[in-house]
Amino acid sequence: MAIGNYGIVRGSDVRTEDISVYYSYAPSREEENNEFIELSADELLSECKLPSTVEVLNGEYSEKLLEGMYNLKLSANIFNQVGIYTILIKPKVIPLKIIDCGVLSAFPNVKGIVIKSSDLPNENLASNNGLQGYRIEYVDIQNGNKIRNTVRYVVTSNKVAPINENVGDGSQKSTRYRFEDSGDSIFLQITPSSVSGIKANSFPFIGVPNQIILLSNTFFSPIMVEVNMVENTIDSVAESITGEQIRDVRNGIITLFNKDREITNQYNSFIIKDDVTDVPLYEVKEKRTNIDNSQNFDNVLDEINE
């Protein structure tokens, strides 16, 4: 008998149109900011492709999507302050209203919820089984808040049309639904929706008419990314310590350079002495706000050569 390990995790190939991105900013960890701002996923995320050298079935597989890999592009006009940015990437939520909770005419024991196909953002979701696997959460009718930890999942989603059928003794009519590809409603069979063997008369909650539901895909798990924007990097700190410098003793100016001999910082350097004894008390290095660009290697070396 062979024993092996079988993986159950696959890289997500979700489209950016099914992703929501939010961010918040705080100047430091001592300050809180619970206000999140929504960004366009199309502008921040882009799909990655397999190397061009990879051939699948003589080029018949042309998309070559590298599942699970996306580029995150942080726009400089947004992420431009020193501090902490918290970025939340999560499945997009679609708020919808339940128009009815009913059963199918051909399968009266199958209970589900009915929504309008026109309320969905695109035709792909409105197609038959376009919502299969989606997650449903509910909004409390009384207070308008989401009912926490109450989740249902879509088993099947099909276009339907309402029909009136006689029930009971034949004098009463009830609205039921039949499959109809041209229908403007969608019947969602969800789980759990059937009674358990322990309490035969207790049906699981699936919602009520006119209740708001929050529909979201299950293509990937929410991701939180923390980006710490700093004034200096390890490289810039190392350059300021071990890099090239010019100390203008006459004018009391210290100039620091990067590896390309470009000015990165400039300081005023002076000594404070005691007024009476003329004894040095403090050696001060003060950052300059106005850079003196004449303090460069070309000018200094030319002066020495003269």
VENDAHU-V134731 format. One line per field, one symbol per residue. ss: DSSP state (A for helix, B for strand, O for the rest). psi: psi as a letter, one per 30 degrees, with the letter a starting at -180 (. if undefined). Layout:
# VENDAHU-V134731
ss->???
psi->???
This chain:
# VENDAHU-V134731
ss->OOOOOOOOOOOOOOOAAABBBBBBBBOOOOOOOOOOBBBOAAAABBBBBOOOOOOOOOOOOOOOBBBBBBBBOOOOOOOOOOBBBBBBBBBOBBBBBOOBBBBBOOOOOOBBBBBBAAAOOOAAAAOOOOOOOOBBBBBOOOOOOBBBBBBBBBBBBBBBBBBBBBBOOOOBBBBBBBBOOOOOBBBBBBBOOOOOOOOOOOOOOOOOOOOBBBBBOOOOOOBBBBBBBOOOOAAAAAAAAAOOBBBBOOOOBBBBBOOOOOBBBBBBBBBBBOOOOOOBBBBBBBBOOOOOOOOOAAAAAAAAAO
psi->kkklkkkgkkkkhklffgkkklllkkflffkkjgjkkklkeefekklkllkffkkjhhgfjfehkjkfkkkjjjkffeigkkakkjkkjlkkkjklkkfljalkefiffjkalklkfffkflfefflkgfgkflkklkkkeefglkjkgjklkkelkkklkklkkklbgffkkkkaklkjfglglkkjklkkflllfejfgjkkkgllkgkkljkllhflkkkkkkjjklekleeeeeefefaklkjjeefhkkkklafghkkelkkkklkklkfefgkkekjkjkkkfjkjffileeeeeeeef.
